[in-house]
Amino acid sequence: MEKTSRCPKTFTIIIESIDSLNEFIGKSVSWLSFVLVLLVTIDVVMRYGFNISFVSLEEMQWHLYALIFLLGAGYTLRHNGHVRVDVIYQRLPKRIRAFINVIGVLFFLFPGCYLVIKTSIPFVHSSWLMNEGSADPGGLPGRYILKAVVPIAFVLLAIQGLSMLLKNICIFLWLDLKKEEG
């Protein structure tokens, strides 16, 4: 949380709760990267060393990558790791950057998350009803579980957006101007 801003206690509690949740999820999911590297290494050794390949091993790699990407999105937003055009943005005063962030969250992040959540729920529901698995022989069962992660991930991203929105409202409205100038 910004040390130079005076933020309402309710905002601070919400921000810290959301940030803690996505921090925990992001750090937990980061361990899947290690597992993914091991699986890729095993796959390469088996394929090129022994001329053996398993569809399930390849699909597990895709599933882990999807989990890392989807569940890590909120963590990435929390740490400002998302793609941004910073040519002009970085040179702007802190209050203007906060205003731009508020507009971005309200008009781009929230509607985008809403759209993905709304359109993915019927897709996930259908997948659960048919107990969807891999269409490939030897593939992984339970693809519906992976599909269920899509709306969950975008809920996590949206609530991290709420944290970002509240932080930037605090900066915009209550930033100590003397500290900003100095």
Secondary structure, 3 states (H helix, E strand, C coil): CCCCECCCHHHHHHHHHHHHHHHHHHHHHHHHHHHHHHHHHHHHHHHHHHCCCCHHHHHHHHHHHHHHHHHCHHHHHHCCCCCCCHHHHCCCCHHHHHHHHHHHHHHHHHHHHHHHHHHHHHHHHHHHHCCCCCCCCCCCCCHHHHHHHHHHHHHHHHHHHHHHHHHHHHHHHHECHHHHHC
